[in-house]
Amino acid sequence: MRTRHFKMLLTDAEFTRLHEMAHAQRVSAADLVRSQVLGPEACQRLPSHTVLRDILRQLTGIATNLNQATHLANSANTRGELSSDEFASIFKAIKIGLARWSEPKALLGEQLGLVQTKPAKQEDDPGS
């Protein structure tokens, strides 16, 4: 846990540039400075709004299917019986939910990659 504070004075232009760079890499200004000083492993990039919306959409679909399975199981419990078709439907919904969970989980993990400290050198750069 971070408990120490570090203060730094910047010009207006430096402050603006720092925040623009941080926004471009989807990190806070503090995380950007931390990654430049301590290395890219010091912070993680935030997922983009578009990716988070896509993950939310996928998780909503999974939750809806599992909720329907839960309602089916509860109604069977109220009746005191569960048919083999109902059991198969519940099992299928759970199995599909588990399989579909891997996609948004992988996408989120991909998006939480480390911050890039420097842009990659271009091959036609004369300073190479």
VMD Tcl script that builds the backbone (N, CA, C; Angstrom):
set m [mol new atoms 384]
animate dup $m
set s [atomselect $m all]
$s set {name element resname resid chain x y z} {
  {N N MET 1 A 0.837 -1.176 0.000}
  {CA C MET 1 A 0.000 0.000 0.000}
  {C C MET 1 A 0.884 1.242 0.000}
  {N N ARG 2 A 0.530 2.177 -0.830}
  {CA C ARG 2 A 1.310 3.406 -0.932}
  {C C ARG 2 A 0.906 4.358 0.182}
  {N N THR 3 A 1.898 4.800 0.963}
  {CA C THR 3 A 1.608 5.688 2.081}
  {C C THR 3 A 2.429 6.975 2.036}
  {N N ARG 4 A 3.362 7.073 1.116}
  {CA C ARG 4 A 4.248 8.243 1.045}
  {C C ARG 4 A 3.767 9.188 -0.047}
  {N N HIS 5 A 4.024 10.478 0.160}
  {CA C HIS 5 A 3.570 11.522 -0.754}
  {C C HIS 5 A 4.790 12.209 -1.372}
  {N N PHE 6 A 4.723 12.550 -2.649}
  {CA C PHE 6 A 5.797 13.245 -3.356}
  {C C PHE 6 A 5.188 14.427 -4.090}
  {N N LYS 7 A 5.751 15.623 -3.883}
  {CA C LYS 7 A 5.208 16.829 -4.510}
  {C C LYS 7 A 6.156 17.284 -5.613}
  {N N MET 8 A 5.566 17.793 -6.704}
  {CA C MET 8 A 6.374 18.186 -7.856}
  {C C MET 8 A 5.741 19.432 -8.481}
  {N N LEU 9 A 6.544 20.433 -8.784}
  {CA C LEU 9 A 6.052 21.644 -9.420}
  {C C LEU 9 A 6.239 21.548 -10.927}
  {N N LEU 10 A 5.209 21.953 -11.681}
  {CA C LEU 10 A 5.243 21.912 -13.136}
  {C C LEU 10 A 4.748 23.243 -13.693}
  {N N THR 11 A 5.168 23.565 -14.892}
  {CA C THR 11 A 4.589 24.709 -15.581}
  {C C THR 11 A 3.210 24.293 -16.091}
  {N N ASP 12 A 2.413 25.258 -16.521}
  {CA C ASP 12 A 1.103 24.924 -17.077}
  {C C ASP 12 A 1.246 23.999 -18.287}
  {N N ALA 13 A 2.238 24.284 -19.137}
  {CA C ALA 13 A 2.452 23.467 -20.339}
  {C C ALA 13 A 2.863 22.042 -19.964}
  {N N GLU 14 A 3.742 21.902 -18.974}
  {CA C GLU 14 A 4.170 20.568 -18.532}
  {C C GLU 14 A 2.993 19.801 -17.930}
  {N N PHE 15 A 2.184 20.499 -17.132}
  {CA C PHE 15 A 1.027 19.884 -16.499}
  {C C PHE 15 A 0.047 19.372 -17.552}
  {N N THR 16 A -0.219 20.211 -18.547}
  {CA C THR 16 A -1.133 19.827 -19.627}
  {C C THR 16 A -0.581 18.645 -20.398}
  {N N ARG 17 A 0.696 18.687 -20.740}
  {CA C ARG 17 A 1.321 17.597 -21.501}
  {C C ARG 17 A 1.291 16.285 -20.709}
  {N N LEU 18 A 1.586 16.360 -19.418}
  {CA C LEU 18 A 1.568 15.168 -18.572}
  {C C LEU 18 A 0.179 14.530 -18.563}
  {N N HIS 19 A -0.845 15.349 -18.407}
  {CA C HIS 19 A -2.197 14.808 -18.353}
  {C C HIS 19 A -2.659 14.297 -19.717}
  {N N GLU 20 A -2.219 14.938 -20.794}
  {CA C GLU 20 A -2.557 14.433 -22.131}
  {C C GLU 20 A -1.900 13.077 -22.381}
  {N N MET 21 A -0.633 12.946 -21.970}
  {CA C MET 21 A 0.082 11.676 -22.143}
  {C C MET 21 A -0.589 10.573 -21.308}
  {N N ALA 22 A -0.966 10.913 -20.081}
  {CA C ALA 22 A -1.613 9.935 -19.203}
  {C C ALA 22 A -2.956 9.508 -19.790}
  {N N HIS 23 A -3.707 10.469 -20.299}
  {CA C HIS 23 A -5.011 10.150 -20.899}
  {C C HIS 23 A -4.836 9.237 -22.114}
  {N N ALA 24 A -3.820 9.510 -22.930}
  {CA C ALA 24 A -3.564 8.697 -24.129}
  {C C ALA 24 A -3.237 7.251 -23.761}
  {N N GLN 25 A -2.585 7.049 -22.611}
  {CA C GLN 25 A -2.225 5.686 -22.187}
  {C C GLN 25 A -3.248 5.092 -21.210}
  {N N ARG 26 A -4.332 5.835 -20.943}
  {CA C ARG 26 A -5.410 5.381 -20.067}
  {C C ARG 26 A -4.924 5.076 -18.648}
  {N N VAL 27 A -4.107 5.983 -18.118}
  {CA C VAL 27 A -3.633 5.869 -16.741}
  {C C VAL 27 A -3.739 7.237 -16.085}
  {N N SER 28 A -3.600 7.274 -14.785}
  {CA C SER 28 A -3.578 8.558 -14.090}
  {C C SER 28 A -2.206 9.204 -14.309}
  {N N ALA 29 A -2.130 10.500 -14.079}
  {CA C ALA 29 A -0.847 11.202 -14.210}
  {C C ALA 29 A 0.176 10.617 -13.234}
  {N N ALA 30 A -0.264 10.296 -12.022}
  {CA C ALA 30 A 0.643 9.714 -11.024}
  {C C ALA 30 A 1.176 8.366 -11.499}
  {N N ASP 31 A 0.299 7.530 -12.075}
  {CA C ASP 31 A 0.752 6.228 -12.569}
  {C C ASP 31 A 1.708 6.375 -13.754}
  {N N LEU 32 A 1.473 7.383 -14.589}
  {CA C LEU 32 A 2.379 7.606 -15.711}
  {C C LEU 32 A 3.770 7.972 -15.211}
  {N N VAL 33 A 3.854 8.898 -14.270}
  {CA C VAL 33 A 5.149 9.300 -13.702}
  {C C VAL 33 A 5.787 8.105 -13.007}
  {N N ARG 34 A 4.986 7.367 -12.238}
  {CA C ARG 34 A 5.493 6.182 -11.530}
  {C C ARG 34 A 6.077 5.170 -12.521}
  {N N SER 35 A 5.395 4.967 -13.645}
  {CA C SER 35 A 5.885 3.989 -14.627}
  {C C SER 35 A 7.164 4.462 -15.300}
  {N N GLN 36 A 7.306 5.778 -15.492}
  {CA C GLN 36 A 8.513 6.313 -16.117}
  {C C GLN 36 A 9.715 6.210 -15.164}
  {N N VAL 37 A 9.473 6.401 -13.883}
  {CA C VAL 37 A 10.559 6.396 -12.898}
  {C C VAL 37 A 10.872 4.978 -12.419}
  {N N LEU 38 A 9.834 4.212 -12.109}
  {CA C LEU 38 A 10.022 2.897 -11.499}
  {C C LEU 38 A 9.913 1.738 -12.482}
  {N N GLY 39 A 9.478 2.013 -13.699}
  {CA C GLY 39 A 9.321 0.966 -14.699}
  {C C GLY 39 A 7.861 0.663 -14.945}
  {N N PRO 40 A 7.580 0.032 -16.089}
  {CA C PRO 40 A 6.187 -0.204 -16.483}
  {C C PRO 40 A 5.415 -1.110 -15.545}
  {N N GLU 41 A 6.093 -1.927 -14.773}
  {CA C GLU 41 A 5.379 -2.820 -13.866}
  {C C GLU 41 A 4.810 -2.085 -12.652}
  {N N ALA 42 A 5.110 -0.788 -12.518}
  {CA C ALA 42 A 4.633 -0.013 -11.368}
  {C C ALA 42 A 3.145 0.316 -11.457}
  {N N CYS 43 A 2.549 0.217 -12.635}
  {CA C CYS 43 A 1.116 0.504 -12.754}
  {C C CYS 43 A 0.523 -0.269 -13.923}
  {N N GLN 44 A -0.796 -0.289 -13.946}
  {CA C GLN 44 A -1.498 -0.980 -15.016}
  {C C GLN 44 A -2.381 -0.003 -15.774}
  {N N ARG 45 A -2.535 -0.269 -17.054}
  {CA C ARG 45 A -3.382 0.547 -17.917}
  {C C ARG 45 A -4.844 0.246 -17.613}
  {N N LEU 46 A -5.667 1.290 -17.681}
  {CA C LEU 46 A -7.099 1.119 -17.492}
  {C C LEU 46 A -7.744 0.696 -18.798}
  {N N PRO 47 A -8.724 -0.175 -18.752}
  {CA C PRO 47 A -9.415 -0.555 -19.989}
  {C C PRO 47 A -10.153 0.632 -20.583}
  {N N SER 48 A -10.290 0.636 -21.896}
  {CA C SER 48 A -11.010 1.718 -22.562}
  {C C SER 48 A -12.499 1.608 -22.265}
  {N N HIS 49 A -13.205 2.713 -22.413}
  {CA C HIS 49 A -14.639 2.763 -22.166}
  {C C HIS 49 A -15.373 1.782 -23.083}
  {N N THR 50 A -14.958 1.719 -24.333}
  {CA C THR 50 A -15.599 0.831 -25.308}
  {C C THR 50 A -15.449 -0.630 -24.898}
  {N N VAL 51 A -14.256 -1.002 -24.460}
  {CA C VAL 51 A -14.013 -2.389 -24.046}
  {C C VAL 51 A -14.812 -2.714 -22.787}
  {N N LEU 52 A -14.840 -1.782 -21.843}
  {CA C LEU 52 A -15.614 -2.029 -20.624}
  {C C LEU 52 A -17.100 -2.196 -20.938}
  {N N ARG 53 A -17.611 -1.407 -21.882}
  {CA C ARG 53 A -19.011 -1.529 -22.277}
  {C C ARG 53 A -19.262 -2.897 -22.919}
  {N N ASP 54 A -18.316 -3.380 -23.734}
  {CA C ASP 54 A -18.467 -4.685 -24.372}
  {C C ASP 54 A -18.445 -5.801 -23.322}
  {N N ILE 55 A -17.540 -5.687 -22.363}
  {CA C ILE 55 A -17.465 -6.685 -21.287}
  {C C ILE 55 A -18.764 -6.679 -20.481}
  {N N LEU 56 A -19.285 -5.493 -20.182}
  {CA C LEU 56 A -20.537 -5.387 -19.442}
  {C C LEU 56 A -21.683 -6.036 -20.210}
  {N N ARG 57 A -21.723 -5.810 -21.522}
  {CA C ARG 57 A -22.777 -6.409 -22.349}
  {C C ARG 57 A -22.700 -7.937 -22.284}
  {N N GLN 58 A -21.482 -8.474 -22.387}
  {CA C GLN 58 A -21.313 -9.929 -22.339}
  {C C GLN 58 A -21.719 -10.483 -20.974}
  {N N LEU 59 A -21.288 -9.816 -19.914}
  {CA C LEU 59 A -21.622 -10.284 -18.570}
  {C C LEU 59 A -23.117 -10.177 -18.290}
  {N N THR 60 A -23.771 -9.152 -18.845}
  {CA C THR 60 A -25.215 -9.010 -18.682}
  {C C THR 60 A -25.951 -10.186 -19.324}
  {N N GLY 61 A -25.508 -10.579 -20.508}
  {CA C GLY 61 A -26.110 -11.734 -21.173}
  {C C GLY 61 A -25.938 -13.009 -20.370}
  {N N ILE 62 A -24.741 -13.209 -19.838}
  {CA C ILE 62 A -24.477 -14.397 -19.014}
  {C C ILE 62 A -25.363 -14.368 -17.770}
  {N N ALA 63 A -25.435 -13.212 -17.112}
  {CA C ALA 63 A -26.240 -13.085 -15.895}
  {C C ALA 63 A -27.723 -13.325 -16.176}
  {N N THR 64 A -28.206 -12.841 -17.303}
  {CA C THR 64 A -29.614 -13.038 -17.670}
  {C C THR 64 A -29.926 -14.524 -17.817}
  {N N ASN 65 A -29.051 -15.246 -18.513}
  {CA C ASN 65 A -29.266 -16.690 -18.698}
  {C C ASN 65 A -29.231 -17.439 -17.366}
  {N N LEU 66 A -28.275 -17.083 -16.509}
  {CA C LEU 66 A -28.183 -17.754 -15.209}
  {C C LEU 66 A -29.374 -17.397 -14.324}
  {N N ASN 67 A -29.854 -16.164 -14.443}
  {CA C ASN 67 A -31.026 -15.754 -13.669}
  {C C ASN 67 A -32.263 -16.555 -14.093}
  {N N GLN 68 A -32.402 -16.781 -15.390}
  {CA C GLN 68 A -33.524 -17.588 -15.875}
  {C C GLN 68 A -33.424 -19.021 -15.349}
  {N N ALA 69 A -32.210 -19.545 -15.299}
  {CA C ALA 69 A -32.017 -20.902 -14.758}
  {C C ALA 69 A -32.373 -20.933 -13.278}
  {N N THR 70 A -32.026 -19.880 -12.547}
  {CA C THR 70 A -32.345 -19.798 -11.122}
  {C C THR 70 A -33.857 -19.770 -10.911}
  {N N HIS 71 A -34.561 -18.987 -11.720}
  {CA C HIS 71 A -36.023 -18.939 -11.618}
  {C C HIS 71 A -36.631 -20.316 -11.891}
  {N N LEU 72 A -36.110 -21.010 -12.884}
  {CA C LEU 72 A -36.609 -22.339 -13.206}
  {C C LEU 72 A -36.390 -23.300 -12.037}
  {N N ALA 73 A -35.195 -23.227 -11.432}
  {CA C ALA 73 A -34.901 -24.096 -10.294}
  {C C ALA 73 A -35.796 -23.764 -9.104}
  {N N ASN 74 A -36.036 -22.467 -8.858}
  {CA C ASN 74 A -36.889 -22.074 -7.730}
  {C C ASN 74 A -38.336 -22.511 -7.933}
  {N N SER 75 A -38.821 -22.385 -9.174}
  {CA C SER 75 A -40.205 -22.815 -9.421}
  {C C SER 75 A -40.322 -24.330 -9.272}
  {N N ALA 76 A -39.299 -25.065 -9.685}
  {CA C ALA 76 A -39.315 -26.523 -9.509}
  {C C ALA 76 A -39.273 -26.877 -8.025}
  {N N ASN 77 A -38.531 -26.107 -7.258}
  {CA C ASN 77 A -38.439 -26.343 -5.819}
  {C C ASN 77 A -39.792 -26.090 -5.153}
  {N N THR 78 A -40.492 -25.048 -5.598}
  {CA C THR 78 A -41.810 -24.733 -5.056}
  {C C THR 78 A -42.802 -25.856 -5.337}
  {N N ARG 79 A -42.716 -26.402 -6.555}
  {CA C ARG 79 A -43.602 -27.518 -6.926}
  {C C ARG 79 A -43.192 -28.811 -6.239}
  {N N GLY 80 A -41.955 -28.894 -5.817}
  {CA C GLY 80 A -41.477 -30.105 -5.162}
  {C C GLY 80 A -40.955 -31.145 -6.129}
  {N N GLU 81 A -40.780 -30.778 -7.393}
  {CA C GLU 81 A -40.251 -31.731 -8.370}
  {C C GLU 81 A -39.448 -30.985 -9.428}
  {N N LEU 82 A -38.502 -31.684 -9.970}
  {CA C LEU 82 A -37.660 -31.127 -11.026}
  {C C LEU 82 A -37.582 -32.167 -12.132}
  {N N SER 83 A -38.131 -31.819 -13.286}
  {CA C SER 83 A -38.124 -32.778 -14.393}
  {C C SER 83 A -36.723 -32.866 -14.988}
  {N N SER 84 A -36.498 -33.939 -15.722}
  {CA C SER 84 A -35.183 -34.103 -16.353}
  {C C SER 84 A -34.941 -33.013 -17.392}
  {N N ASP 85 A -36.002 -32.536 -18.063}
  {CA C ASP 85 A -35.855 -31.441 -19.033}
  {C C ASP 85 A -35.462 -30.141 -18.333}
  {N N GLU 86 A -36.095 -29.883 -17.191}
  {CA C GLU 86 A -35.761 -28.675 -16.424}
  {C C GLU 86 A -34.326 -28.746 -15.911}
  {N N PHE 87 A -33.959 -29.916 -15.407}
  {CA C PHE 87 A -32.591 -30.091 -14.922}
  {C C PHE 87 A -31.599 -29.892 -16.062}
  {N N ALA 88 A -31.891 -30.444 -17.231}
  {CA C ALA 88 A -31.009 -30.300 -18.394}
  {C C ALA 88 A -30.894 -28.834 -18.800}
  {N N SER 89 A -32.001 -28.084 -18.746}
  {CA C SER 89 A -31.977 -26.656 -19.091}
  {C C SER 89 A -31.112 -25.863 -18.110}
  {N N ILE 90 A -31.274 -26.161 -16.830}
  {CA C ILE 90 A -30.480 -25.471 -15.800}
  {C C ILE 90 A -29.005 -25.788 -15.982}
  {N N PHE 91 A -28.695 -27.065 -16.161}
  {CA C PHE 91 A -27.307 -27.485 -16.341}
  {C C PHE 91 A -26.698 -26.830 -17.581}
  {N N LYS 92 A -27.465 -26.781 -18.661}
  {CA C LYS 92 A -26.988 -26.181 -19.911}
  {C C LYS 92 A -26.713 -24.684 -19.715}
  {N N ALA 93 A -27.601 -23.976 -19.025}
  {CA C ALA 93 A -27.409 -22.541 -18.790}
  {C C ALA 93 A -26.143 -22.281 -17.974}
  {N N ILE 94 A -25.913 -23.105 -16.970}
  {CA C ILE 94 A -24.711 -22.952 -16.143}
  {C C ILE 94 A -23.462 -23.252 -16.960}
  {N N LYS 95 A -23.517 -24.311 -17.753}
  {CA C LYS 95 A -22.372 -24.702 -18.586}
  {C C LYS 95 A -22.052 -23.611 -19.614}
  {N N ILE 96 A -23.070 -23.055 -20.256}
  {CA C ILE 96 A -22.866 -21.991 -21.246}
  {C C ILE 96 A -22.320 -20.741 -20.557}
  {N N GLY 97 A -22.871 -20.407 -19.391}
  {CA C GLY 97 A -22.382 -19.240 -18.642}
  {C C GLY 97 A -20.917 -19.367 -18.290}
  {N N LEU 98 A -20.526 -20.548 -17.858}
  {CA C LEU 98 A -19.118 -20.782 -17.516}
  {C C LEU 98 A -18.229 -20.664 -18.748}
  {N N ALA 99 A -18.664 -21.220 -19.862}
  {CA C ALA 99 A -17.878 -21.150 -21.100}
  {C C ALA 99 A -17.775 -19.714 -21.610}
  {N N ARG 100 A -18.879 -18.975 -21.537}
  {CA C ARG 100 A -18.876 -17.597 -22.038}
  {C C ARG 100 A -18.108 -16.641 -21.139}
  {N N TRP 101 A -17.955 -16.960 -19.880}
  {CA C TRP 101 A -17.233 -16.110 -18.942}
  {C C TRP 101 A -15.771 -15.961 -19.358}
  {N N SER 102 A -15.196 -16.962 -19.990}
  {CA C SER 102 A -13.776 -16.913 -20.342}
  {C C SER 102 A -13.463 -15.790 -21.326}
  {N N GLU 103 A -14.410 -15.451 -22.206}
  {CA C GLU 103 A -14.155 -14.399 -23.197}
  {C C GLU 103 A -14.023 -13.011 -22.558}
  {N N PRO 104 A -15.008 -12.537 -21.758}
  {CA C PRO 104 A -14.814 -11.217 -21.145}
  {C C PRO 104 A -13.659 -11.195 -20.152}
  {N N LYS 105 A -13.418 -12.334 -19.491}
  {CA C LYS 105 A -12.302 -12.412 -18.547}
  {C C LYS 105 A -10.981 -12.235 -19.284}
  {N N ALA 106 A -10.821 -12.897 -20.422}
  {CA C ALA 106 A -9.594 -12.775 -21.217}
  {C C ALA 106 A -9.447 -11.367 -21.776}
  {N N LEU 107 A -10.548 -10.782 -22.229}
  {CA C LEU 107 A -10.517 -9.428 -22.776}
  {C C LEU 107 A -10.107 -8.428 -21.713}
  {N N LEU 108 A -10.628 -8.568 -20.512}
  {CA C LEU 108 A -10.264 -7.669 -19.423}
  {C C LEU 108 A -8.791 -7.846 -19.056}
  {N N GLY 109 A -8.338 -9.079 -18.993}
  {CA C GLY 109 A -6.919 -9.328 -18.698}
  {C C GLY 109 A -6.002 -8.737 -19.746}
  {N N GLU 110 A -6.409 -8.826 -20.992}
  {CA C GLU 110 A -5.648 -8.252 -22.105}
  {C C GLU 110 A -5.564 -6.733 -21.965}
  {N N GLN 111 A -6.673 -6.128 -21.585}
  {CA C GLN 111 A -6.738 -4.671 -21.455}
  {C C GLN 111 A -5.954 -4.151 -20.259}
  {N N LEU 112 A -5.719 -4.988 -19.279}
  {CA C LEU 112 A -4.971 -4.558 -18.095}
  {C C LEU 112 A -3.476 -4.777 -18.273}
  {N N GLY 113 A -3.004 -4.633 -19.509}
  {CA C GLY 113 A -1.582 -4.762 -19.800}
  {C C GLY 113 A -0.790 -3.640 -19.167}
  {N N LEU 114 A 0.503 -3.796 -19.158}
  {CA C LEU 114 A 1.363 -2.789 -18.552}
  {C C LEU 114 A 1.455 -1.551 -19.422}
  {N N VAL 115 A 1.720 -0.422 -18.794}
  {CA C VAL 115 A 1.876 0.848 -19.499}
  {C C VAL 115 A 3.134 0.812 -20.347}
  {N N GLN 116 A 3.045 1.339 -21.543}
  {CA C GLN 116 A 4.219 1.433 -22.406}
  {C C GLN 116 A 5.019 2.648 -21.973}
  {N N THR 117 A 6.294 2.451 -21.664}
  {CA C THR 117 A 7.078 3.573 -21.172}
  {C C THR 117 A 7.563 4.469 -22.301}
  {N N LYS 118 A 7.905 3.916 -23.432}
  {CA C LYS 118 A 8.401 4.697 -24.562}
  {C C LYS 118 A 7.786 4.161 -25.838}
  {N N PRO 119 A 7.519 5.045 -26.812}
  {CA C PRO 119 A 7.021 4.529 -28.089}
  {C C PRO 119 A 8.095 3.690 -28.777}
  {N N ALA 120 A 7.661 2.693 -29.528}
  {CA C ALA 120 A 8.609 1.824 -30.244}
  {C C ALA 120 A 9.348 2.653 -31.287}
  {N N LYS 121 A 10.637 2.355 -31.483}
  {CA C LYS 121 A 11.434 3.055 -32.491}
  {C C LYS 121 A 10.948 2.661 -33.879}
  {N N GLN 122 A 10.876 3.657 -34.754}
  {CA C GLN 122 A 10.506 3.362 -36.126}
  {C C GLN 122 A 11.743 2.972 -36.892}
  {N N GLU 123 A 11.584 2.015 -37.814}
  {CA C GLU 123 A 12.728 1.487 -38.538}
  {C C GLU 123 A 13.393 2.503 -39.448}
  {N N ASP 124 A 12.604 3.504 -39.938}
  {CA C ASP 124 A 13.210 4.479 -40.836}
  {C C ASP 124 A 13.789 5.682 -40.074}
  {N N ASP 125 A 13.907 5.555 -38.737}
  {CA C ASP 125 A 14.462 6.610 -37.904}
  {C C ASP 125 A 15.963 6.715 -38.192}
  {N N PRO 126 A 16.472 7.903 -38.621}
  {CA C PRO 126 A 17.893 8.032 -38.934}
  {C C PRO 126 A 18.787 7.884 -37.711}
  {N N GLY 127 A 18.222 8.046 -36.495}
  {CA C GLY 127 A 19.032 7.915 -35.295}
  {C C GLY 127 A 19.257 6.482 -34.877}
  {N N SER 128 A 18.677 5.537 -35.593}
  {CA C SER 128 A 18.799 4.107 -35.221}
  {C C SER 128 A 20.167 3.577 -35.492}
}
mol reanalyze $m
mol bondsrecalc $m
mol representation Tube
mol addrep $m
